[in-house]
Amino acid sequence: MAANLATVAGGRTTLQFGDVLFLVGMGKATEVDNEAHTVATDTQLTGYGRVDGGKHAGRWLYNENKSAGFRIEAFGGGKFELGGVEGDLDAIFADFDGDGRRQFWISDIGPGDDFRIPAVTYVKRTMPNVYEVGMMTEVNLTLPESQVALIRQDAH
């Protein structure tokens, strides 16, 4: 797994989670309604073969270039009802790459959400006073009253 990093630039913090993918879907925005704060799609997001059954409330809907996202308040009838909408949804959900369709992304997390990513650390004694430590994230390990004979860090 790639290293987890946080970078701050221009007043914005970007978290990089390596091989963890929070995107759970994508589709085509076919219509927006600024007054109702909705984005419609003809992409099949519910029914047979859909693992989560189209339960998108609480997730986030991002525009094509992922520059804007809104919490999904409800989803039904091919329409996302969005919370916290500011600005013109037609301009926000534009065809940024010019391929003739307005794509959107569905993510499990978004700005301000709390989340937890479980991590695994293991310690294996290979010889007296020698331990092998494997980890998915940075770990501080202290062995009281021992000398550390070997230090090896492997990211798994």
N, C-alpha and C positions, 0 to 999 in steps of 0.2 A: 504494500500500500504506500502510496506517495505520502510525503510529509504533510501534516496539517499546518497551514500557515495563516497568519493574519497580517494584512498589510493596511496601512493607513495612508491615504493620499487625497488631497483636496477635500478634507473634511468627511471622507467616506471610508468606512472600514470594509474590507473585502476578506471573507473567510474562504480558504481553499481546503476542501475536505479530501483531496486525493481521489480515491476510487469510490467514494460514497456518492450515490446519485439520488437527488431528492426530486427530480422531475418524474412525474408519474403519467404524463399524457401530453398530447399535443393535438392540435386540430386547426380548422379554418374558421375564422370569424366571418360570418356571412352578413351580419347586421348588428348595428349598435343603436341603443336608445339612450340618449343623454339624460332625459328626464327620469326614466325608470332605472337608470344605472344598470343596464343589462347589455350583455354581449351574447348574440345568438350564433349557433353553429349548426351545420348539417353533418358534422362528424359524429359517427356512432360512438357514444361514450358510455352507454348502459346496455344491459341485456346479456345475451349468451356470449361467453368468452371474455367478459370483462371481470377481472379478478375482484375489484372492489365494489362492483355493483353500481358504479356511478355516484358513490357517496362522496361528493366533492365539497360539501359545506365545511368550512374551516380551512380549506386549502387556499392556495393563492393562484390567481390567473395573471400571467405575465404576457406582455405584448411580444411581437415578433423578435425584436432585438433585445428583449429582456431589460429594457430601460425603465419600465414602469410595471408595477404589479399591484393588485387589489385583492383583499380577502374575499373569498367566495362565501356569500351569505346563504345562498341556496342555489340548487341546480335542478331543473326540471323542464320537460318539454323542449329540450334543446337550447335553453337559455340559462346563462349564468347571471344571478343577481349579485352585484358587487357592492362592497362597503368601502367607505373612505374615498369615494371618487372625487377627484378634483381635476378639472380640465375637460377638454373635448375628447370623448371616447373615440370618435371617428378619427381624429388626428393621432391619438395614442395607439389605437389598433390599426395603424396604416400598413401598407405593403412596403416595408422598409427596404427589402432586397430587390424589388421590382419584378418578381416572378409571376405576378398576376393574382396572387392570393395573400390574404391577411392571416398570417399564422399566429397562434397563441400557444402558450406552454402552461401546463398545470404542475404546480410544485407542492410538496408536502409542507414546506416551511417558507416563511417570508420575514420581512423586517419586523422586529419587535417580538417575534415568537420565542418561546422558551423551548428548548429541545435538549435531548441527551443522546449522546452516541456512546454506547457501551464499548469499552476497550478491554483487551485481554493482556495480562502480564503473567508470565510464568517464570519460576525460578527452579533450576535443576542443579542439584549437587553433582558435579562430575568427578571430583576428587576431594579429599579433605581440604577445607578452606578454599576450594575453587568452585565457583558457581557459574552456570550459564543462565543468562537472563534474556528472555525474548519479550518483545512488547510491540503493541500497535501504536502507542503514543509515548511521549517523553515520560520517564518514570524516575523518581528519586528513590534509591534503595540504600538503606543503612543496615549494616551488620554490626551490632554492638560487640565489642571485645574481640574483634576478628581483624585480621589483615586481609586486605583484598589482594589476591594473587594474580587475578586476571580480570580485566574489564573488557567486555565485548558487547556492543549494542547492535542488535539486528532488528530492523523494522520488518514486521510480517504483514 
